Amino acid sequence: MRTNLRAFAIGILFATGVMGVAYSIVSAGATTLNEESIQAYAAENDLHVLSKEEYDELLPKVEPVEEIETEPKEEVKEESNSNEEAKEEATEVVEEKEETNEPFEIVIPDGMATYEITALLAREGIIEDDKKFDAYLEDKNIATKVRSGTFTMKKGMSYEEAADVLIK
């Protein structure tokens, strides 16, 4: 075993040496670009070299577009008023529900990962931040104890309250 390992190490060292010599030979013949070589190449190939100022002058001029204000039609105004009224009614209903903060049932299906459960709870408004709740569960070493099923929860629960519901 030792002999094989030594032979392998010697082979690696030899290959590295050969590659180092080859690189130094190839790189010695490489030339660097300078202003004279660029001008010579351009002259040989019938090309023209532009300065930065010449290039900028050739770019198309872009003028800012002014926004044109049009008056909305009265029909649209009437529709928007009815939409605004509907939005206000919906907002009032939501505000009433938030004020009462009644408990509701949430279903967590089998096979959901903990991060998926915390994201669901955050979407429903039960917790504030799913990432912070994930970190809380990890810190308390209870992330693996979260169960699936139907739970009764309410919006704005603390992390401790939500965790107690999910692991019992």
Salt bridges, closest charged atoms under 4 A:
ASP56 OD1 - LYS52 NZ 3.37
ASP130 OD2 - LYS131 NZ 3.96
